[in-house]
Amino acid sequence: MGFWGKYLLRETAAPENPLLEEIRATVNQINSARIWFESESDEDLIEACVFQLEALEARYRYLLRMAKSSGLRCDAITGEVNEKSAVTRCDDEPALSPLL
């Protein structure tokens, strides 16, 4: 679980933005896929988990690039979203944690 994820992607971030909501949904899907992967024992289903995780992480990176290019900015500490400040967490590694 990433330390910054719970701040960047928390439910109380306002004002709501469709792109930010899509990023949150993708992070939730990645978290679910990781839990599934960790609990799976069948070889074929493990392979399916890996493909799903790779696809979701690629989508996450794409959404972060879209947010950055559109000027969407989110303060990782306060969760405030605006068009002028920088997206604090914008690397290629998902900031994953359960949303509180």
C-alpha positions in Angstrom: 0.0 0.0 0.0 1.4 3.3 -1.0 1.6 6.1 1.5 0.7 8.8 -0.9 -2.2 6.8 -2.5 -4.6 7.3 0.4 -4.0 11.1 0.2 -4.1 11.5 -3.5 -7.0 9.2 -4.2 -9.1 9.7 -1.0 -12.9 10.1 -1.4 -12.9 13.6 0.1 -11.0 15.2 -2.7 -13.0 18.1 -4.1 -14.1 19.4 -6.5 -14.8 16.1 -8.3 -13.4 15.6 -11.7 -14.3 12.8 -14.1 -10.7 12.0 -14.9 -9.8 11.9 -11.2 -12.8 9.6 -10.6 -11.5 7.3 -13.4 -8.1 7.2 -11.8 -9.7 6.3 -8.4 -11.7 3.5 -10.0 -8.7 2.2 -11.8 -6.7 2.1 -8.5 -9.6 0.2 -6.9 -9.5 -2.3 -9.7 -5.8 -2.7 -9.4 -6.1 -3.3 -5.7 -8.8 -5.9 -6.3 -6.7 -7.7 -9.0 -3.7 -7.8 -6.6 -5.8 -9.4 -3.9 -7.2 -11.9 -6.4 -3.6 -12.6 -7.6 -2.4 -13.2 -4.0 -5.2 -15.6 -3.2 -5.2 -17.6 -6.4 -3.6 -21.0 -6.7 -4.6 -22.2 -10.2 -1.9 -21.6 -12.8 -4.3 -20.5 -15.5 -6.0 -18.1 -13.2 -2.7 -16.7 -12.0 -1.8 -16.0 -15.6 -5.1 -14.2 -16.1 -4.4 -12.1 -13.0 -1.1 -11.1 -14.3 -2.5 -10.0 -17.7 -5.3 -8.1 -15.9 -2.8 -6.3 -13.6 -0.6 -5.4 -16.6 -3.6 -4.0 -18.5 -4.9 -2.0 -15.5 -1.5 -0.6 -14.7 -1.1 0.5 -18.3 -4.5 2.2 -18.1 -3.4 3.9 -14.8 -0.2 5.3 -16.5 -2.3 6.5 -19.4 -4.8 8.3 -17.1 -2.0 10.0 -15.2 -0.5 11.2 -18.5 -3.9 12.5 -19.5 -4.3 14.3 -16.1 -0.9 15.8 -16.4 -1.4 17.0 -20.0 -4.8 18.5 -19.2 -3.3 20.5 -16.4 -5.2 18.6 -13.7 -3.4 19.0 -10.4 -4.0 17.3 -7.1 -2.3 18.1 -3.8 -1.3 14.7 -2.3 -1.7 16.0 1.3 -5.0 17.9 1.2 -6.5 16.2 -1.9 -7.4 19.6 -3.3 -7.8 19.5 -7.1 -7.2 22.5 -9.3 -5.9 23.4 -12.7 -2.8 25.3 -11.7 -0.7 23.3 -9.2 1.2 20.1 -10.0 -0.1 16.5 -9.7 2.1 15.6 -6.8 2.1 11.8 -7.5 2.6 11.3 -11.2 5.2 8.6 -11.7 4.7 5.3 -13.5 4.2 3.2 -10.3 0.6 3.1 -9.1 0.1 4.7 -5.7 -2.2 2.0 -4.4 -4.1 1.7 -1.2 -7.7 1.1 -0.2 -9.8 4.2 -0.4 -10.9 5.3 3.1 
